[in-house]
Amino acid sequence: MNSLEAKQILIAYRAGRTDASDPEVAEALRLAHRDPFLRQWLEQQRAFHGAMEARLREIPVPGDLKNRILSRAKTIQVPVWRRSRAHVSSAL
């Protein structure tokens, strides 16, 4: 595995949320510990994701948000054709 491949795997990695025992993740993490540039990149990624998560948690969520979303959902009725094959083929 090279640094680019490791980055592709680690870009989705979240400590405590992603299974670090997954063989690809574990290998990418080992490479990040050996490669100073990859290690620095991973630390920056973790800091960025941590800051974004903290900021998103600061946004107040309205108590009725779920009901407002569901009330706007539209149900689309799809016509059901109940013709049998025999009926269709005899019409041809």
N, CA, C and O atoms as a printed pandas DataFrame, in Angstrom:
     atom_number atom_name residue_name chain_id  residue_number  x_coord  y_coord  z_coord
0              1         N          MET        A               1    0.844   -1.168    0.000
1              2        CA          MET        A               1    0.000    0.000    0.000
2              3         C          MET        A               1    0.894    1.238    0.000
3              4         O          MET        A               1    1.883    1.309    0.730
4              5         N          ASN        A               2    0.526    2.214   -0.837
5              6        CA          ASN        A               2    1.289    3.460   -0.859
6              7         C          ASN        A               2    0.508    4.553   -0.118
7              8         O          ASN        A               2   -0.598    4.317    0.367
8              9         N          SER        A               3    1.096    5.741   -0.038
9             10        CA          SER        A               3    0.481    6.841    0.719
10            11         C          SER        A               3   -0.861    7.264    0.138
11            12         O          SER        A               3   -1.787    7.570    0.890
12            13         N          LEU        A               4   -0.982    7.286   -1.176
13            14        CA          LEU        A               4   -2.239    7.684   -1.800
14            15         C          LEU        A               4   -3.352    6.691   -1.468
15            16         O          LEU        A               4   -4.471    7.094   -1.153
16            17         N          GLU        A               5   -3.048    5.411   -1.537
17            18        CA          GLU        A               5   -4.034    4.390   -1.185
18            19         C          GLU        A               5   -4.429    4.500    0.282
19            20         O          GLU        A               5   -5.599    4.354    0.636
20            21         N          ALA        A               6   -3.438    4.760    1.128
21            22        CA          ALA        A               6   -3.714    4.917    2.560
22            23         C          ALA        A               6   -4.624    6.120    2.803
23            24         O          ALA        A               6   -5.540    6.045    3.622
24            25         N          LYS        A               7   -4.380    7.224    2.102
25            26        CA          LYS        A               7   -5.230    8.409    2.247
26            27         C          LYS        A               7   -6.664    8.096    1.840
27            28         O          LYS        A               7   -7.607    8.528    2.504
28            29         N          GLN        A               8   -6.834    7.354    0.759
29            30        CA          GLN        A               8   -8.179    7.016    0.294
30            31         C          GLN        A               8   -8.934    6.201    1.340
31            32         O          GLN        A               8  -10.148    6.344    1.483
32            33         N          ILE        A               9   -8.237    5.367    2.054
33            34        CA          ILE        A               9   -8.865    4.566    3.108
34            35         C          ILE        A               9   -9.103    5.420    4.345
35            36         O          ILE        A               9  -10.167    5.349    4.960
36            37         N          LEU        A              10   -8.113    6.224    4.706
37            38        CA          LEU        A              10   -8.185    6.991    5.948
38            39         C          LEU        A              10   -9.083    8.222    5.861
39            40         O          LEU        A              10   -9.480    8.764    6.892
40            41         N          ILE        A              11   -9.407    8.667    4.665
41            42        CA          ILE        A              11  -10.262    9.851    4.525
42            43         C          ILE        A              11  -11.625    9.596    5.168
43            44         O          ILE        A              11  -12.262   10.531    5.652
44            45         N          ALA        A              12  -12.074    8.353    5.178
45            46        CA          ALA        A              12  -13.363    8.002    5.784
46            47         C          ALA        A              12  -13.207    7.479    7.208
47            48         O          ALA        A              12  -14.198    7.196    7.881
48            49         N          TYR        A              13  -11.971    7.350    7.664
49            50        CA          TYR        A              13  -11.727    6.784    8.992
50            51         C          TYR        A              13  -12.089    7.779   10.079
51            52         O          TYR        A              13  -11.693    8.942   10.014
52            53         N          ARG        A              14  -12.845    7.328   11.085
53            54        CA          ARG        A              14  -13.173    8.135   12.247
54            55         C          ARG        A              14  -12.806    7.312   13.474
55            56         O          ARG        A              14  -13.395    6.261   13.726
56            57         N          ALA        A              15  -11.842    7.790   14.223
57            58        CA          ALA        A              15  -11.400    7.072   15.415
58            59         C          ALA        A              15  -12.593    6.853   16.342
59            60         O          ALA        A              15  -13.347    7.782   16.630
60            61         N          GLY        A              16  -12.753    5.627   16.800
61            62        CA          GLY        A              16  -13.852    5.303   17.694
62            63         C          GLY        A              16  -15.145    4.961   16.968
63            64         O          GLY        A              16  -16.073    4.432   17.579
64            65         N          ARG        A              17  -15.218    5.255   15.682
65            66        CA          ARG        A              17  -16.431    4.963   14.919
66            67         C          ARG        A              17  -16.162    3.970   13.798
67            68         O          ARG        A              17  -17.053    3.214   13.412
68            69         N          THR        A              18  -14.957    3.967   13.282
69            70        CA          THR        A              18  -14.591    3.060   12.201
70            71         C          THR        A              18  -13.777    1.934   12.814
71            72         O          THR        A              18  -12.961    2.160   13.707
72            73         N          ASP        A              19  -13.998    0.741   12.337
73            74        CA          ASP        A              19  -13.305   -0.423   12.872
74            75         C          ASP        A              19  -11.832   -0.401   12.478
75            76         O          ASP        A              19  -11.482   -0.683   11.332
76            77         N          ALA        A              20  -10.977   -0.066   13.433
77            78        CA          ALA        A              20   -9.539   -0.008   13.173
78            79         C          ALA        A              20   -8.947   -1.398   12.981
79            80         O          ALA        A              20   -7.800   -1.522   12.551
80            81         N          SER        A              21   -9.706   -2.446   13.293
81            82        CA          SER        A              21   -9.183   -3.800   13.099
82            83         C          SER        A              21   -9.442   -4.295   11.669
83            84         O          SER        A              21   -8.978   -5.373   11.296
84            85         N          ASP        A              22  -10.168   -3.524   10.882
85            86        CA          ASP        A              22  -10.328   -3.857    9.463
86            87         C          ASP        A              22   -8.932   -3.902    8.866
87            88         O          ASP        A              22   -8.156   -2.970    9.076
88            89         N          PRO        A              23   -8.583   -4.951    8.130
89            90        CA          PRO        A              23   -7.206   -5.097    7.638
90            91         C          PRO        A              23   -6.691   -3.903    6.836
91            92         O          PRO        A              23   -5.542   -3.494    7.005
92            93         N          GLU        A              24   -7.529   -3.344    5.968
93            94        CA          GLU        A              24   -7.076   -2.201    5.170
94            95         C          GLU        A              24   -6.860   -0.970    6.044
95            96         O          GLU        A              24   -5.870   -0.257    5.880
96            97         N          VAL        A              25   -7.768   -0.720    6.960
97            98        CA          VAL        A              25   -7.634    0.429    7.859
98            99         C          VAL        A              25   -6.411    0.255    8.743
99           100         O          VAL        A              25   -5.640    1.196    8.934
100          101         N          ALA        A              26   -6.231   -0.938    9.279
101          102        CA          ALA        A              26   -5.083   -1.204   10.145
102          103         C          ALA        A              26   -3.773   -0.993    9.390
103          104         O          ALA        A              26   -2.830   -0.410    9.926
104          105         N          GLU        A              27   -3.716   -1.466    8.147
105          106        CA          GLU        A              27   -2.497   -1.284    7.352
106          107         C          GLU        A              27   -2.261    0.194    7.057
107          108         O          GLU        A              27   -1.129    0.672    7.134
108          109         N          ALA        A              28   -3.324    0.913    6.723
109          110        CA          ALA        A              28   -3.192    2.347    6.441
110          111         C          ALA        A              28   -2.733    3.106    7.687
111          112         O          ALA        A              28   -1.909    4.015    7.590
112          113         N          LEU        A              29   -3.257    2.741    8.843
113          114        CA          LEU        A              29   -2.838    3.390   10.095
114          115         C          LEU        A              29   -1.367    3.091   10.405
115          116         O          LEU        A              29   -0.632    3.967   10.860
116          117         N          ARG        A              30   -0.946    1.846   10.155
117          118        CA          ARG        A              30    0.471    1.499   10.376
118          119         C          ARG        A              30    1.364    2.332    9.469
119          120         O          ARG        A              30    2.401    2.836    9.900
120          121         N          LEU        A              31    0.957    2.474    8.213
121          122        CA          LEU        A              31    1.732    3.279    7.276
122          123         C          LEU        A              31    1.770    4.738    7.730
123          124         O          LEU        A              31    2.804    5.396    7.615
124          125         N          ALA        A              32    0.654    5.241    8.243
125          126        CA          ALA        A              32    0.600    6.629    8.720
126          127         C          ALA        A              32    1.534    6.837    9.909
127          128         O          ALA        A              32    2.086    7.926   10.065
128          129         N          HIS        A              33    1.719    5.839   10.733
129          130        CA          HIS        A              33    2.638    5.964   11.876
130          131         C          HIS        A              33    4.098    5.959   11.427
131          132         O          HIS        A              33    4.958    6.536   12.093
132          133         N          ARG        A              34    4.376    5.305   10.293
133          134        CA          ARG        A              34    5.753    5.252    9.788
134          135         C          ARG        A              34    6.103    6.425    8.885
135          136         O          ARG        A              34    7.258    6.850    8.842
136          137         N          ASP        A              35    5.122    6.950    8.164
137          138        CA          ASP        A              35    5.354    8.011    7.176
138          139         C          ASP        A              35    5.021    9.367    7.800
139          140         O          ASP        A              35    3.855    9.639    8.086
140          141         N          PRO        A              36    6.026   10.224    8.016
141          142        CA          PRO        A              36    5.768   11.501    8.695
142          143         C          PRO        A              36    4.800   12.412    7.939
143          144         O          PRO        A              36    4.016   13.124    8.567
144          145         N          PHE        A              37    4.840   12.403    6.613
145          146        CA          PHE        A              37    3.931   13.251    5.839
146          147         C          PHE        A              37    2.490   12.743    5.938
147          148         O          PHE        A              37    1.553   13.529    6.084
148          149         N          LEU        A              38    2.330   11.438    5.859
149          150        CA          LEU        A              38    1.005   10.840    5.975
150          151         C          LEU        A              38    0.478   11.024    7.402
151          152         O          LEU        A              38   -0.712   11.276    7.595
152          153         N          ARG        A              39    1.346   10.900    8.387
153          154        CA          ARG        A              39    0.958   11.107    9.787
154          155         C          ARG        A              39    0.450   12.537    9.993
155          156         O          ARG        A              39   -0.573   12.754   10.641
156          157         N          GLN        A              40    1.174   13.499    9.439
157          158        CA          GLN        A              40    0.762   14.892    9.569
158          159         C          GLN        A              40   -0.582   15.128    8.868
159          160         O          GLN        A              40   -1.453   15.818    9.398
160          161         N          TRP        A              41   -0.737   14.554    7.688
161          162        CA          TRP        A              41   -1.997   14.678    6.954
162          163         C          TRP        A              41   -3.148   14.098    7.777
163          164         O          TRP        A              41   -4.213   14.708    7.869
164          165         N          LEU        A              42   -2.938   12.919    8.379
165          166        CA          LEU        A              42   -3.978   12.264    9.172
166          167         C          LEU        A              42   -4.327   13.107   10.395
167          168         O          LEU        A              42   -5.501   13.220   10.746
168          169         N          GLU        A              43   -3.344   13.692   11.040
169          170        CA          GLU        A              43   -3.599   14.553   12.199
170          171         C          GLU        A              43   -4.420   15.779   11.789
171          172         O          GLU        A              43   -5.320   16.198   12.517
172          173         N          GLN        A              44   -4.109   16.348   10.628
173          174        CA          GLN        A              44   -4.881   17.488   10.126
174          175         C          GLN        A              44   -6.320   17.075    9.808
175          176         O          GLN        A              44   -7.261   17.816   10.091
176          177         N          GLN        A              45   -6.479   15.895    9.221
177          178        CA          GLN        A              45   -7.820   15.393    8.927
178          179         C          GLN        A              45   -8.630   15.200   10.201
179          180         O          GLN        A              45   -9.796   15.586   10.268
180          181         N          ARG        A              46   -8.008   14.602   11.205
181          182        CA          ARG        A              46   -8.694   14.382   12.481
182          183         C          ARG        A              46   -9.085   15.705   13.124
183          184         O          ARG        A              46  -10.189   15.840   13.651
184          185         N          ALA        A              47   -8.184   16.679   13.083
185          186        CA          ALA        A              47   -8.482   17.991   13.663
186          187         C          ALA        A              47   -9.637   18.655   12.911
187          188         O          ALA        A              47  -10.540   19.219   13.530
188          189         N          PHE        A              48   -9.607   18.588   11.586
189          190        CA          PHE        A              48  -10.671   19.179   10.782
190          191         C          PHE        A              48  -12.015   18.534   11.100
191          192         O          PHE        A              48  -13.001   19.230   11.344
192          193         N          HIS        A              49  -12.054   17.196   11.096
193          194        CA          HIS        A              49  -13.310   16.496   11.351
194          195         C          HIS        A              49  -13.806   16.749   12.771
195          196         O          HIS        A              49  -15.009   16.875   12.996
196          197         N          GLY        A              50  -12.899   16.821   13.710
197          198        CA          GLY        A              50  -13.291   17.120   15.086
198          199         C          GLY        A              50  -13.893   18.513   15.206
199          200         O          GLY        A              50  -14.899   18.704   15.890
200          201         N          ALA        A              51  -13.277   19.482   14.541
201          202        CA          ALA        A              51  -13.786   20.853   14.581
202          203         C          ALA        A              51  -15.146   20.940   13.883
203          204         O          ALA        A              51  -16.051   21.612   14.378
204          205         N          MET        A              52  -15.295   20.273   12.751
205          206        CA          MET        A              52  -16.571   20.297   12.036
206          207         C          MET        A              52  -17.673   19.645   12.865
207          208         O          MET        A              52  -18.792   20.155   12.933
208          209         N          GLU        A              53  -17.357   18.532   13.483
209          210        CA          GLU        A              53  -18.350   17.845   14.309
210          211         C          GLU        A              53  -18.777   18.732   15.473
211          212         O          GLU        A              53  -19.963   18.810   15.795
212          213         N          ALA        A              54  -17.825   19.393   16.096
213          214        CA          ALA        A              54  -18.142   20.273   17.220
214          215         C          ALA        A              54  -19.037   21.425   16.773
215          216         O          ALA        A              54  -19.996   21.774   17.462
216          217         N          ARG        A              55  -18.724   22.016   15.620
217          218        CA          ARG        A              55  -19.532   23.132   15.120
218          219         C          ARG        A              55  -20.941   22.675   14.744
219          220         O          ARG        A              55  -21.915   23.380   15.010
220          221         N          LEU        A              56  -21.049   21.515   14.136
221          222        CA          LEU        A              56  -22.367   21.011   13.766
222          223         C          LEU        A              56  -23.220   20.727   14.992
223          224         O          LEU        A              56  -24.436   20.920   14.959
224          225         N          ARG        A              57  -22.600   20.273   16.068
225          226        CA          ARG        A              57  -23.343   19.993   17.298
226          227         C          ARG        A              57  -23.868   21.275   17.946
227          228         O          ARG        A              57  -24.797   21.223   18.752
228          229         N          GLU        A              58  -23.288   22.411   17.606
229          230        CA          GLU        A              58  -23.730   23.685   18.160
230          231         C          GLU        A              58  -25.012   24.199   17.509
231          232         O          GLU        A              58  -25.680   25.072   18.063
232          233         N          ILE        A              59  -25.357   23.669   16.348
233          234        CA          ILE        A              59  -26.554   24.118   15.641
234          235         C          ILE        A              59  -27.784   23.563   16.352
235          236         O          ILE        A              59  -27.916   22.350   16.512
236          237         N          PRO        A              60  -28.682   24.445   16.777
237          238        CA          PRO        A              60  -29.882   23.947   17.470
238          239         C          PRO        A              60  -30.819   23.238   16.488
239          240         O          PRO        A              60  -31.020   23.689   15.361
240          241         N          VAL        A              61  -31.376   22.135   16.938
241          242        CA          VAL        A              61  -32.297   21.358   16.116
242          243         C          VAL        A              61  -33.710   21.606   16.653
243          244         O          VAL        A              61  -33.982   21.329   17.821
244          245         N          PRO        A              62  -34.603   22.121   15.820
245          246        CA          PRO        A              62  -35.978   22.350   16.275
246          247         C          PRO        A              62  -36.631   21.046   16.728
247          248         O          PRO        A              62  -36.448   20.007   16.093
248          249         N          GLY        A              63  -37.372   21.093   17.794
249          250        CA          GLY        A              63  -38.014   19.900   18.336
250          251         C          GLY        A              63  -39.007   19.258   17.391
251          252         O          GLY        A              63  -39.213   18.045   17.441
252          253         N          ASP        A              64  -39.629   20.056   16.522
253          254        CA          ASP        A              64  -40.631   19.521   15.610
254          255         C          ASP        A              64  -40.086   19.259   14.204
255          256         O          ASP        A              64  -40.858   19.114   13.257
256          257         N          LEU        A              65  -38.771   19.199   14.067
257          258        CA          LEU        A              65  -38.162   19.042   12.745
258          259         C          LEU        A              65  -38.625   17.772   12.039
259          260         O          LEU        A              65  -38.972   17.809   10.859
260          261         N          LYS        A              66  -38.631   16.664   12.747
261          262        CA          LYS        A              66  -39.030   15.398   12.129
262          263         C          LYS        A              66  -40.450   15.487   11.586
263          264         O          LYS        A              66  -40.707   15.082   10.453
264          265         N          ASN        A              67  -41.376   16.015   12.389
265          266        CA          ASN        A              67  -42.764   16.130   11.943
266          267         C          ASN        A              67  -42.902   17.081   10.759
267          268         O          ASN        A              67  -43.704   16.832    9.859
268          269         N          ARG        A              68  -42.134   18.164   10.749
269          270        CA          ARG        A              68  -42.192   19.107    9.632
270          271         C          ARG        A              68  -41.710   18.452    8.345
271          272         O          ARG        A              68  -42.294   18.658    7.282
272          273         N          ILE        A              69  -40.641   17.662    8.443
273          274        CA          ILE        A              69  -40.120   16.974    7.260
274          275         C          ILE        A              69  -41.125   15.948    6.753
275          276         O          ILE        A              69  -41.408   15.874    5.557
276          277         N          LEU        A              70  -41.656   15.161    7.679
277          278        CA          LEU        A              70  -42.591   14.112    7.271
278          279         C          LEU        A              70  -43.900   14.679    6.742
279          280         O          LEU        A              70  -44.535   14.060    5.889
280          281         N          SER        A              71  -44.314   15.832    7.224
281          282        CA          SER        A              71  -45.572   16.418    6.749
282          283         C          SER        A              71  -45.448   16.915    5.315
283          284         O          SER        A              71  -46.458   17.057    4.625
284          285         N          ARG        A              72  -44.258   17.175    4.865
285          286        CA          ARG        A              72  -44.041   17.632    3.498
286          287         C          ARG        A              72  -43.847   16.481    2.520
287          288         O          ARG        A              72  -43.866   16.692    1.307
288          289         N          ALA        A              73  -43.665   15.285    3.023
289          290        CA          ALA        A              73  -43.454   14.129    2.149
290          291         C          ALA        A              73  -44.719   13.876    1.346
291          292         O          ALA        A              73  -45.824   13.937    1.883
292          293         N          LYS        A              74  -44.562   13.599    0.095
293          294        CA          LYS        A              74  -45.699   13.346   -0.781
294          295         C          LYS        A              74  -45.733   11.874   -1.138
295          296         O          LYS        A              74  -44.713   11.267   -1.464
296          297         N          THR        A              75  -46.908   11.327   -1.069
297          298        CA          THR        A              75  -47.095    9.944   -1.461
298          299         C          THR        A              75  -47.530    9.931   -2.912
299          300         O          THR        A              75  -48.483   10.610   -3.292
300          301         N          ILE        A              76  -46.841    9.173   -3.701
301          302        CA          ILE        A              76  -47.154    9.082   -5.120
302          303         C          ILE        A              76  -47.837    7.742   -5.361
303          304         O          ILE        A              76  -47.289    6.683   -5.056
304          305         N          GLN        A              77  -49.038    7.810   -5.911
305          306        CA          GLN        A              77  -49.772    6.596   -6.232
306          307         C          GLN        A              77  -49.331    6.110   -7.612
307          308         O          GLN        A              77  -49.456    6.828   -8.604
308          309         N          VAL        A              78  -48.831    4.920   -7.659
309          310        CA          VAL        A              78  -48.395    4.321   -8.918
310          311         C          VAL        A              78  -49.502    3.395   -9.390
311          312         O          VAL        A              78  -49.926    2.502   -8.656
312          313         N          PRO        A              79  -49.970    3.604  -10.611
313          314        CA          PRO        A              79  -51.055    2.725  -11.096
314          315         C          PRO        A              79  -50.567    1.288  -11.213
315          316         O          PRO        A              79  -49.453    1.019  -11.664
316          317         N          VAL        A              80  -51.411    0.401  -10.806
317          318        CA          VAL        A              80  -51.082   -1.017  -10.876
318          319         C          VAL        A              80  -51.848   -1.618  -12.044
319          320         O          VAL        A              80  -53.078   -1.562  -12.081
320          321         N          TRP        A              81  -51.134   -2.182  -12.983
321          322        CA          TRP        A              81  -51.754   -2.825  -14.139
322          323         C          TRP        A              81  -52.003   -4.279  -13.783
323          324         O          TRP        A              81  -51.077   -5.021  -13.459
324          325         N          ARG        A              82  -53.243   -4.667  -13.846
325          326        CA          ARG        A              82  -53.604   -6.024  -13.429
326          327         C          ARG        A              82  -53.997   -6.923  -14.601
327          328         O          ARG        A              82  -54.690   -7.925  -14.424
328          329         N          ARG        A              83  -53.561   -6.567  -15.749
329          330        CA          ARG        A              83  -53.870   -7.427  -16.887
330          331         C          ARG        A              83  -53.012   -8.680  -16.831
331          332         O          ARG        A              83  -51.827   -8.632  -16.500
332          333         N          SER        A              84  -53.617   -9.763  -17.151
333          334        CA          SER        A              84  -52.854  -10.994  -17.168
334          335         C          SER        A              84  -52.139  -11.115  -18.506
335          336         O          SER        A              84  -52.460  -10.400  -19.455
336          337         N          ARG        A              85  -51.174  -12.014  -18.577
337          338        CA          ARG        A              85  -50.451  -12.232  -19.836
338          339         C          ARG        A              85  -51.396  -12.708  -20.932
339          340         O          ARG        A              85  -51.290  -12.286  -22.084
340          341         N          ALA        A              86  -52.298  -13.567  -20.573
341          342        CA          ALA        A              86  -53.226  -14.120  -21.566
342          343         C          ALA        A              86  -54.075  -12.996  -22.153
343          344         O          ALA        A              86  -54.303  -12.961  -23.362
344          345         N          HIS        A              87  -54.535  -12.096  -21.325
345          346        CA          HIS        A              87  -55.367  -10.995  -21.785
346          347         C          HIS        A              87  -54.566  -10.064  -22.705
347          348         O          HIS        A              87  -55.074   -9.640  -23.744
348          349         N          VAL        A              88  -53.337   -9.747  -22.338
349          350        CA          VAL        A              88  -52.492   -8.868  -23.132
350          351         C          VAL        A              88  -52.176   -9.529  -24.464
351          352         O          VAL        A              88  -52.267   -8.878  -25.505
352          353         N          SER        A              89  -51.811  -10.790  -24.460
353          354        CA          SER        A              89  -51.418  -11.451  -25.704
354          355         C          SER        A              89  -52.615  -11.619  -26.638
355          356         O          SER        A              89  -52.438  -11.608  -27.856
356          357         N          SER        A              90  -53.812  -11.770  -26.109
357          358        CA          SER        A              90  -54.974  -11.916  -26.983
358          359         C          SER        A              90  -55.363  -10.576  -27.602
359          360         O          SER        A              90  -56.028  -10.534  -28.637
360          361         N          ALA        A              91  -54.949   -9.497  -26.973
361          362        CA          ALA        A              91  -55.273   -8.168  -27.511
362          363         C          ALA        A              91  -54.362   -7.821  -28.675
363          364         O          ALA        A              91  -54.680   -6.920  -29.451
364          365         N          LEU        A              92  -53.249   -8.504  -28.818
365          366        CA          LEU        A              92  -52.292   -8.205  -29.902
366          367         C          LEU        A              92  -52.731   -8.850  -31.128
367          368         O          LEU        A              92  -52.072   -8.728  -32.160
